Amino acid sequence: MIIRSAPALIAVAALTAFALTTFAQPPKEWGIHDMNRPQPKVIEPGTASTPDQPGKPPSDATVLFDGKDLSRWRADKDGGPAGWKVENGYMEVVKGTGGIHTEQGFGDVQLHIEWRTPAPPHGEGQERGNSGVFLMGLYEVQVLDSHGNQTYPDGQASALYGQFPPLVNATRAAGEWQTYNIIFHAPRFGADGALQRPARATVILNGVLVQDDQELTGPTAHKARPPYKAHAAKLPLGLQDHGDPVRFRNVWVRELGEGR
């Protein structure tokens, strides 16, 4: 048993009080349980997807692809109409047409996107159902058939490409729909272009947490670690043409408030 002196106990109590006031950071404008505090906006939460049917997005979501057309997407090559195939409620990469990006720019978002790699699978490693989801066109969450397929860990499905492998491999078999829910916070830059806060990403794959509020080191790249460079607060989302007929469906985003 350790017996502390009165001064030591006083010091401990003071440090505890300091920690509570420093880290708890209670709101300054509202008292605890203040009924005058603004209520959260009420929305309809939507529904979950099934293997055969995409779910319904939340009522406050911006739907980027509803299975009908690519009117909200443009071709990376020339900014013209996206050249991917649309049928049976999904869009599919058409090899050689290039990546596509949204017309609208986004910063902090919750992104929901479902994807499916070809079945039966073909190729090995990075040549098997490869594509990618690019936040702001710069920060990639890898899409790959990683079910029974060995590759470098920071390049498998749900990796923050070239930087951080997923915590676990939670992929389903090729030909089954996989679901990403991505919480992304854009980097912040000062007026002088200096980085104030790096980008952060949380990724949930098929209901499993695989990236936990991970700070990115900069834009993602193949065999490189590019540094941050100041860019706009909102930029388009992108999907990659890596030559494989990967399919996507039920793509929507919810823009998040600033200051988080």
Beta strands, then each sheet from edge to edge (+ up, - down):
strand 1: 62-65
strand 2: 73-75
strand 3: 85-87
strand 4: 90-92
strand 5: 100-106
strand 6: 109-116
strand 7: 131-135
strand 8: 139-143
strand 9: 178-185
strand 10: 188-189
strand 11: 195-197
strand 12: 200-205
strand 13: 208-215
strand 14: 235-239
strand 15: 247-255
sheet 1: 1+ 15- 4+ 3-
sheet 2: 1+ 15- 6+ 9- 12+ 13-
sheet 3: 2+ 5- 14+ 7- 8+
sheet 4: 10+ 11-
end
